[in-house]
Amino acid sequence: MSSACCPVSRLALLACLTAGVANANDPNSASPEAVADRPAMEAVTLETVTVTGEKLRRSESDTTTSVGLRNGRQIDESPVQTLNELVSRMANVGTAQGLAIRGIPLYGPTGGDGKTAVITVDGVPQEGWGQSIGSLSVWDAEQAEVLRGPQSTNQGRNSLAGAVVLKTRDPTEAWDLRTRISSGNQNQSRAAVAGGGALLPGVAAFRLSLERNRDDGPSFNETRDDPRWNHFDNQTLRGKLKLTPFGEAYRALLTLSEAREGYGDGYVEASTRREKDRISLANAPAWSNNRSRSAALEQTLRAGGVDFTLLSTYLDAGYDRVGDYDETELPLGDYQSNSQDDLFSQEARAAFQLPLAGRDLNAVIGAYYSQQDSRIHNAYALPLYYGLYSTGLCASALGDPDVSLAQCAAVFSATPEHLVLRSDDNDTTVKNRALFLELDYPIGALTLTAGGRYDSEQQQRQLANNTQGNDAYTQALLSSVGFGPEASPPVRTDYTAWLPKLAARYRFAETWMAGLSWQRGYRAGGISYSYLPISIGGGQHDFGPEFTSNYEFSLKGRPLPRLALGFNAYRIDWRDQQVNIGTSSFDTRIVNAGASRLHGLELEARGPLRPRLELFAALGLSRTEYREFQTASDDYAGHQFPRSPRLTASTGFTWKPGAWNLNADVVHEGGSYSGADNAADQRNPAHTLLNAKLGYQFANGVRLFAYGLNLFDASYSTYRLDTVVGRQAAYLGDARRFGAGLEWRFLGAASQAAGG
């Protein structure tokens, strides 16, 4: 392969390599024994994939929704280990400091309580704080999907930007067992096992999976002499039981899952140390222990030509956290926090075909109910001068709006230090009820879609807090400006939302379809809280839902017999946007006073171009702009959203010559700002990552593999935080990780299950 085939750049490197692989040795050169003893992509037909995140269960090529997906085989062949790493390879999916779909951060670009995208694992919404997308394992996964654009008709509340759907493998009649162990740099170690089979052939089958992971992380805390400052340890246990006592007419699938994770602090000093050295100077301990338990019971019944589904889910999630308030070696405070979330949901739906004017109307209709109870406790200890400076009260006390932290310290600092001791308790209950309907009606090559969802929500929130000083001087000063014990009466807010959807798709050739769609998205309202005294405007304030109107064009087809292509272009108008007009980090006041516009496109292609060569590529372009967003001190109109990359791109391949398996990809994410002010010193750079996994399959089911992520060890921030005057902390993306491991797999024939 000539080195002149491509320009010298990391993103072009894989294109060169892919071109060389495509013209490599003949695919028939592998020995028949090697090919027979390994799961290979011998059939060069393109798989038909059903999008599980949609109620009508359309195929990937028959939906106007912009979808990125990977099946279980593709996930196993890649070096990814978490859902976060997987979805970063999809168009317009950013993972800088959390998930962003189409430039919309997971917790919104301007404030608000709810998420903008719903994340479900085996049907269970991952609400609360039990697991983040960065820790959700893809071990034993069957399929992962990202549905871009509002999924309010399908998923309801808090799916304004889209949805991420992870489905793990279900029990089967055939017995199988998979084990995997690996180790690598950063003291990584990972062990996993999964398997199951028929308990009673034709009636009951089970599957169990377990994964444990330990990673010391790349950061070192110089102040505390801690080499595991940014550690990540987790364990996920899952069990599934499938019952089919009456054949395929009735099926019950019970899924139980428990996950525990512990991780450290990802911030490093960015001003007095080199970022790439990954040195933290925080003087207070920082860690988080998360836990979640979930249960899902999905029952399906086919009767009278109707498919009935009853899905019941329960999630118990919580965390314990401690951290350094300022991320520096200075004694400027620390915090403790713990939470508990309990979420129950119940969905009943029916899918059916109805003859209408000589054609079959495909329909799904259903009802939904959920209740979430959340309890959060926070405690802070801050030097008096830092607390007064952060809340703006120091500027008021000294009569100087431009007062510096040093000037504030000169007046209010002391030895021993005056400390502000703050605690608050937050109890919230959210009840949601919904009715939904979606219809597909074909008229020749044209299919019309209409849908809607009616959401009714009730929220109640009660807070109690106490702000005290550690000495008489501090206590007297705090009391003089209104701080002290406060208990707010319960605040209740109710609202409804009507969420329509209209679409049309036209199959203008055997393998090509074009579509247009419009739908409304929304994010639930809530109740914000200001830590300032109630006497000067603090306390609880309710705010309403926000809405988007989404216009989309889609084109899907096969430019080559074994290559699937999907293209979507969109525009989003956002109104009643939830914006934070508070005066400081202690003063959160959400109001519906913003407006924005977004537009962009996604292009994804994938397919097995040759018997042992599969390619994929993705390109996403996104533009976000505040049209109206004014706070107490700034006007952000014309600015782009924070944590909103304008360009995402990836390309990669899987090549299987004989018993070898090579997967490699390049992933690029454009730069983004850390805040709505679009400050130049808080901009995160674009980054390009090279990842690869090489495996060799033996005839006895054993496979050896080596993997690497961020092989060029790119150092890049995903969020920048102003700590003290003139200094910043940076949250960095993952450092280079590499390692090797062994996997063994046993596949039993279905006929052996009876004797198993």
JOLIN-V61011 format. One record per residue. N is the residue number from 0. SS is DSSP state (@ for helix, = for strand, . for the rest). OMEGA is omega in degrees with one decimal (999 if undefined). Layout:
BEGIN
n = {N;N}
ss = {SS;SS}
omega = {OMEGA;OMEGA}
END
This chain:
BEGIN
n = {0;1;2;3;4;5;6;7;8;9;10;11;12;13;14;15;16;17;18;19;20;21;22;23;24;25;26;27;28;29;30;31;32;33;34;35;36;37;38;39;40;41;42;43;44;45;46;47;48;49;50;51;52;53;54;55;56;57;58;59;60;61;62;63;64;65;66;67;68;69;70;71;72;73;74;75;76;77;78;79;80;81;82;83;84;85;86;87;88;89;90;91;92;93;94;95;96;97;98;99;100;101;102;103;104;105;106;107;108;109;110;111;112;113;114;115;116;117;118;119;120;121;122;123;124;125;126;127;128;129;130;131;132;133;134;135;136;137;138;139;140;141;142;143;144;145;146;147;148;149;150;151;152;153;154;155;156;157;158;159;160;161;162;163;164;165;166;167;168;169;170;171;172;173;174;175;176;177;178;179;180;181;182;183;184;185;186;187;188;189;190;191;192;193;194;195;196;197;198;199;200;201;202;203;204;205;206;207;208;209;210;211;212;213;214;215;216;217;218;219;220;221;222;223;224;225;226;227;228;229;230;231;232;233;234;235;236;237;238;239;240;241;242;243;244;245;246;247;248;249;250;251;252;253;254;255;256;257;258;259;260;261;262;263;264;265;266;267;268;269;270;271;272;273;274;275;276;277;278;279;280;281;282;283;284;285;286;287;288;289;290;291;292;293;294;295;296;297;298;299;300;301;302;303;304;305;306;307;308;309;310;311;312;313;314;315;316;317;318;319;320;321;322;323;324;325;326;327;328;329;330;331;332;333;334;335;336;337;338;339;340;341;342;343;344;345;346;347;348;349;350;351;352;353;354;355;356;357;358;359;360;361;362;363;364;365;366;367;368;369;370;371;372;373;374;375;376;377;378;379;380;381;382;383;384;385;386;387;388;389;390;391;392;393;394;395;396;397;398;399;400;401;402;403;404;405;406;407;408;409;410;411;412;413;414;415;416;417;418;419;420;421;422;423;424;425;426;427;428;429;430;431;432;433;434;435;436;437;438;439;440;441;442;443;444;445;446;447;448;449;450;451;452;453;454;455;456;457;458;459;460;461;462;463;464;465;466;467;468;469;470;471;472;473;474;475;476;477;478;479;480;481;482;483;484;485;486;487;488;489;490;491;492;493;494;495;496;497;498;499;500;501;502;503;504;505;506;507;508;509;510;511;512;513;514;515;516;517;518;519;520;521;522;523;524;525;526;527;528;529;530;531;532;533;534;535;536;537;538;539;540;541;542;543;544;545;546;547;548;549;550;551;552;553;554;555;556;557;558;559;560;561;562;563;564;565;566;567;568;569;570;571;572;573;574;575;576;577;578;579;580;581;582;583;584;585;586;587;588;589;590;591;592;593;594;595;596;597;598;599;600;601;602;603;604;605;606;607;608;609;610;611;612;613;614;615;616;617;618;619;620;621;622;623;624;625;626;627;628;629;630;631;632;633;634;635;636;637;638;639;640;641;642;643;644;645;646;647;648;649;650;651;652;653;654;655;656;657;658;659;660;661;662;663;664;665;666;667;668;669;670;671;672;673;674;675;676;677;678;679;680;681;682;683;684;685;686;687;688;689;690;691;692;693;694;695;696;697;698;699;700;701;702;703;704;705;706;707;708;709;710;711;712;713;714;715;716;717;718;719;720;721;722;723;724;725;726;727;728;729;730;731;732;733;734;735;736;737;738;739;740;741;742;743;744;745;746;747;748;749;750;751;752;753;754;755}
ss = {.;.;@;@;@;.;.;.;.;@;@;@;@;@;@;@;@;@;@;@;@;@;.;.;.;.;@;@;@;.;.;@;@;@;@;@;.;.;.;.;.;.;.;.;.;.;.;.;.;=;.;.;.;.;.;.;.;.;=;@;@;@;.;.;.;=;=;=;=;=;=;@;@;@;@;@;@;.;.;.;.;=;@;@;@;@;@;.;.;.;.;.;=;=;.;.;.;.;.;=;=;.;.;=;=;.;.;.;.;.;.;.;.;.;.;.;=;=;=;=;=;.;.;=;=;.;.;.;.;.;.;.;.;.;.;.;=;.;.;.;=;=;=;=;=;=;=;=;.;.;.;@;@;@;@;.;.;.;.;.;.;=;=;=;=;=;=;=;.;.;.;.;.;.;.;=;=;=;=;=;=;=;=;=;.;.;.;=;=;=;=;=;=;=;=;=;=;=;=;=;.;.;.;=;=;=;=;=;=;=;=;=;=;=;=;.;.;.;.;=;=;.;.;.;.;=;.;.;.;.;.;=;=;=;=;=;=;=;=;=;=;=;=;.;.;.;@;@;@;=;=;=;=;=;=;=;=;=;=;=;=;=;=;.;.;.;=;=;=;.;.;.;.;.;@;@;@;.;=;=;.;.;.;.;.;.;=;=;=;=;=;=;=;=;=;=;=;=;=;=;=;=;=;.;.;=;=;=;=;=;=;=;=;=;=;=;=;=;=;=;=;=;=;=;.;.;.;.;.;.;.;.;.;=;=;=;=;=;=;=;=;=;=;=;=;=;=;=;=;=;=;=;=;=;=;=;.;.;=;=;=;=;=;=;=;=;=;=;=;=;=;=;=;=;=;=;=;=;=;=;=;=;=;@;@;@;@;@;@;@;@;.;@;@;@;@;@;@;.;.;.;.;.;.;@;@;@;@;@;@;@;@;.;.;.;.;.;.;=;=;=;=;=;=;=;=;=;=;=;=;=;=;=;=;=;=;=;=;=;=;=;=;=;.;.;=;=;=;=;=;=;=;=;=;=;=;=;=;=;=;=;=;=;=;=;=;=;=;=;.;.;@;@;@;@;@;@;@;@;@;.;.;.;.;.;=;=;.;.;.;=;=;=;=;=;=;=;=;=;=;=;=;=;=;=;=;=;=;=;.;.;=;=;=;=;=;=;=;=;=;=;=;=;.;.;=;=;=;=;=;.;.;.;@;@;@;.;.;=;=;=;=;=;.;.;=;=;=;=;=;=;=;=;=;=;=;=;=;=;=;.;.;=;=;=;=;=;=;=;=;=;=;=;=;=;=;=;=;=;=;.;.;.;=;.;.;=;.;.;=;=;=;=;=;=;=;=;=;=;=;=;=;=;=;=;=;=;=;=;=;.;.;=;=;=;=;=;=;=;=;=;=;=;=;=;=;=;=;.;=;.;.;.;.;=;.;.;.;.;.;.;.;.;.;.;.;=;=;=;=;=;=;=;=;=;.;.;.;.;=;=;=;=;=;=;=;=;=;=;.;.;=;=;.;.;.;.;.;.;@;@;@;=;=;.;.;=;=;=;=;=;=;=;=;=;=;=;.;.;.;.;=;=;=;=;=;=;=;=;.;.;.;.;.;.;.;=;=;=;=;=;=;.;.;.;.;.;=;=;=;=;=;.;.;.;.;=;=;=;=;=;=;=;=;=;=;=;.;.;@;@;@;@;@;@;.}
omega = {-178.1;177.2;-179.6;-175.3;-176.2;171.3;-177.4;175.5;-176.8;-178.0;179.2;-176.6;-176.9;177.4;175.7;-178.1;178.5;179.5;178.4;179.0;-176.5;-178.6;-178.3;-174.2;-173.2;-178.0;-179.2;-178.5;-179.8;179.9;178.3;-178.5;-178.4;-179.2;-177.4;-173.2;178.5;177.0;-175.5;-178.6;-175.1;178.8;-175.4;173.4;179.4;-177.7;171.2;-172.9;175.6;179.1;-174.7;-179.0;177.3;-176.9;-179.0;174.5;176.6;173.3;-178.5;-177.3;-176.0;179.5;174.8;179.7;174.3;-172.5;166.9;-176.5;171.9;175.6;-174.5;179.0;-179.5;177.6;-179.5;-176.7;-176.8;179.3;-174.9;-179.3;-179.3;178.9;178.3;179.0;-177.7;-173.9;177.9;178.5;-176.3;-173.2;176.9;172.5;177.4;179.8;176.8;179.0;-179.8;-174.6;169.9;178.1;-177.2;177.9;-179.0;179.6;-174.6;-179.9;173.8;-178.1;-172.3;-176.2;-178.3;-176.3;-171.6;176.6;176.7;178.4;178.4;177.5;-179.7;174.6;-177.2;176.0;-177.1;176.6;-179.0;177.6;179.2;-171.1;-175.8;179.6;175.6;-179.9;179.3;-178.1;-178.6;-175.7;175.3;173.6;178.6;178.6;176.5;179.6;174.9;-176.5;166.2;176.4;-176.3;-174.8;-173.5;176.0;-173.7;177.8;-178.4;-169.6;177.3;-172.7;171.5;172.6;-176.2;-178.7;-178.1;-178.0;172.4;-173.9;176.7;178.3;177.4;-174.0;177.2;174.7;175.9;177.3;-177.5;177.2;174.1;178.9;177.8;173.0;179.5;172.8;178.4;174.5;-177.5;-179.8;-175.1;-179.0;177.3;168.6;-177.4;177.5;-176.7;176.6;177.1;177.9;179.5;-179.1;-176.1;169.1;175.5;-172.3;178.9;-175.2;-173.8;175.6;-177.3;173.0;177.5;174.0;-179.9;174.8;175.2;-175.3;174.7;-179.0;-178.7;179.9;-173.9;-171.6;176.8;176.2;-175.8;-178.2;-176.2;-179.9;-174.0;179.6;178.4;-175.5;-178.0;-177.7;173.7;178.2;177.8;176.9;178.1;178.1;-177.8;175.1;179.3;177.0;178.9;179.6;175.7;-174.3;-179.2;-177.8;-177.0;179.8;179.8;177.7;173.9;178.9;178.4;178.9;175.8;-176.5;173.5;178.9;174.7;179.0;174.2;179.8;-176.1;-173.3;-177.9;-178.8;174.6;178.2;-175.3;-175.7;-177.5;175.5;175.7;-178.0;-173.1;176.2;175.6;178.8;172.6;177.6;-177.6;-177.1;179.1;177.7;179.6;176.7;177.0;174.2;-179.6;179.8;175.5;171.8;-178.7;176.3;176.7;174.7;178.3;178.9;178.5;-178.9;175.5;-178.3;176.9;-179.8;-179.4;174.7;178.5;177.8;174.6;-177.5;178.5;-179.4;176.2;178.2;175.4;-173.1;178.1;178.4;167.9;-176.0;167.6;-179.0;177.1;-172.9;-173.8;177.8;177.5;177.5;-178.3;-178.6;-175.5;170.6;176.4;-178.4;172.7;-178.4;170.8;-177.3;175.2;177.7;173.6;-176.9;174.3;176.5;-179.4;177.7;175.2;-179.9;178.7;177.3;-174.7;172.0;-177.5;177.5;-179.3;178.5;176.6;178.9;-178.8;174.1;176.1;-173.6;168.8;-179.5;-177.0;179.1;-174.6;174.7;174.2;173.2;178.8;176.7;-176.8;176.2;-177.5;175.4;177.6;175.6;-177.8;170.0;-175.6;169.6;-176.4;-175.9;179.8;177.2;178.6;178.7;-176.7;-179.1;-178.5;-177.6;177.2;177.8;178.9;-177.1;-177.7;178.2;-178.0;-177.5;-178.8;-177.8;179.7;177.2;179.9;178.2;178.5;179.4;-179.2;-178.3;-168.6;178.7;179.9;173.8;-3.1;-171.0;168.6;-176.7;170.9;179.3;-173.0;173.7;175.7;177.8;-173.2;177.1;-176.7;173.5;179.7;175.8;-177.1;176.6;-177.2;168.2;-178.5;-177.8;173.0;-174.3;168.8;-179.9;-178.6;172.5;-173.8;180.0;-178.7;174.4;178.3;179.8;173.6;-179.6;178.3;177.1;176.3;-176.6;174.5;-175.0;176.8;178.1;173.6;-176.6;177.2;-178.8;172.0;-179.9;179.9;177.1;-177.1;174.3;-179.7;177.5;-174.7;-179.5;-178.6;-179.7;-179.8;-179.4;179.3;179.6;-177.2;178.9;171.5;179.1;179.2;177.7;178.3;175.5;-179.1;175.1;178.7;176.6;-178.9;176.5;-179.8;174.5;179.0;179.1;174.5;-169.4;-178.8;178.1;175.8;179.9;173.9;175.6;-174.1;178.4;-174.7;172.7;-174.4;-176.5;-178.7;-179.9;175.3;-176.5;173.1;179.2;171.4;176.2;-179.8;174.5;176.9;171.1;-175.2;173.0;-178.5;-177.3;179.3;-175.9;174.7;-180.0;177.3;178.6;178.9;-177.8;179.5;172.2;178.3;179.0;-172.2;177.9;-179.7;177.6;-173.6;177.9;174.5;-171.2;172.2;168.7;-171.9;179.1;-170.9;171.6;179.7;176.2;-177.5;-178.9;-177.8;177.0;171.9;-175.1;-176.5;178.9;178.5;-180.0;175.6;-179.7;175.9;173.0;-171.0;168.3;-177.6;171.4;-172.0;-179.9;-177.1;-173.8;-180.0;-177.4;179.5;179.9;179.5;-175.0;-178.5;179.5;178.3;-173.0;179.6;178.7;-178.3;175.9;177.4;-173.1;-177.3;175.2;-178.3;173.6;179.7;170.4;-178.4;179.8;174.6;176.5;178.1;178.4;177.8;175.0;176.5;-176.1;176.8;-175.2;-177.8;-179.7;177.5;-178.7;169.8;178.4;179.5;177.4;177.3;174.2;-175.4;174.1;178.3;-179.3;169.8;172.7;176.0;175.6;-177.3;177.1;179.8;-174.4;-173.5;173.7;-175.2;178.4;-178.1;179.4;174.4;-178.2;172.0;177.8;-174.0;180.0;179.9;-178.3;168.0;-179.1;175.0;173.6;-177.2;-178.4;166.3;-177.5;-174.4;175.5;-179.0;-178.2;179.7;176.7;179.3;173.6;178.5;176.6;172.0;-178.4;-179.2;174.3;-177.7;-179.8;-179.3;176.2;178.3;-177.2;-179.7;178.7;179.0;179.7;-177.4;-178.3;175.5;178.1;178.2;-174.0;170.6;178.9;179.7;-175.1;173.5;-177.9;-178.5;174.5;-179.3;-178.9;174.7;-175.5;175.1;-174.9;-176.3;178.9;179.3;177.2;172.8;-179.4;172.0;-175.5;174.9;176.2;-175.2;-172.5;177.2;178.4;176.4;178.2;-175.1;177.2;173.4;176.0;-179.9;-173.8;171.7;-175.9;173.0;-174.3;176.3;-177.8;178.7;165.9;-179.1;172.8;-172.9;171.7;-176.1;174.8;178.4;174.8;177.5;-179.6;-179.4;-178.5;-177.6;176.7;176.6;-178.1;174.9;177.3;177.9;176.5;-179.6;-178.5;179.6;-176.1;-177.9;179.5;-175.9;999}
END
